[in-house]
Amino acid sequence: MRTDHCRMRILLLAFILVPGLSAHSQKLPSPEEFVNAIYRTVVDTTVSHYFLVTGTDTCFFVKFEYDEWIKYSLKEPLPVNIMNELSEKVYLSRYPYYWRQPLLQKAICITRHQADSIIAPGPPNHPRPLSERILYSFSLPQFTDDGKYAVIDLNVVCGTTCGKGLTCLFRRTSTGWKLIGRHVNWSS
């Protein structure tokens, strides 16, 4: 009887301590899985594809003004400790990452050199429409340890003096990722 009680305690302890066994831990998505889930935040859903710069950008969420986010950028309350955890992850992840094209839906990965030719307006006698000169660059997404929250920078460029850069916060729900905060970093 005592042996059975001991085994039960060991199994319970293993269940609590071993990562992945707890119902509270969630598998983090790959960067490409996350982008596939949220790219519609900035990309027009009627297009058949979009151009994405192959290398990731640096995320601006290293430093943030909590009061500014609370007042202007958050769509729902978010504890400062969650924002601090995401900020720390961004700070510690400043390494190059290159998107894996086969894993991305609708994205066509391009180099920075190719990006320059895409945003060029074309010759004066045959200008290219603005809709053909749009490209995107995203930062590497970062996730809280529990996998419930994520941060990513989403940038859209439509010419040398046209574009917008956003830092977006997401919360994982039972139906996918919900945008819960959006801050404009730059606009032209």
Steps between C-alpha positions, in 0.01 A plus 500: 500500500779743592683414175191589293469832683869572431458418128202732476701785655787442257264496201329817619833674554623392155180631343549839666873536435545353151443767232228423253298273730312781665171608346612862544804481272440558131729415213640820354437542129788534258556857377345402166194341663446818699538725194254281308250550783532879527626645168145616418553768765687707240475315168201554272316167502380539142850470353623164376847554651712756679872583492683441827862603557688177575695621804310603811499856629588606852196531726446840665350346815831496689391809690142615545299760689241300696274803558503582127407142409220497760363835387528472119605158374343214699155364414478305827684510835844340501713469816833678493683174588381346170621805308832488686544130415437569131734799506776289655450228237532760225818636658657155526407392148698740288636243261436467127215280388400423143145401416452147366307562178339154467333540840340837428154541348468760224843652573767534236832555675726757340844645572554863599640565152184359341295712741660816361387412148147414617438835669645697207221690322621408151576729206299823473329389179397161649458547876411191700184521712549531873329163558790328319764676708404378849730282705519387861766435757434335834704455814554159655199435724563450870276307739444489874622180664144373535430565129198720571638832372716609208656818363611575143579806289308514172624751244349590164695702243338636185772734373792708614268735690205271565453245776420419859663299778299340779579310817216255560414301811293184469326268745443134419134399515320174431440620143844644422698817569310814593651846449490669841734794447639700212750785515612705199881528507539700181289622210567692181 
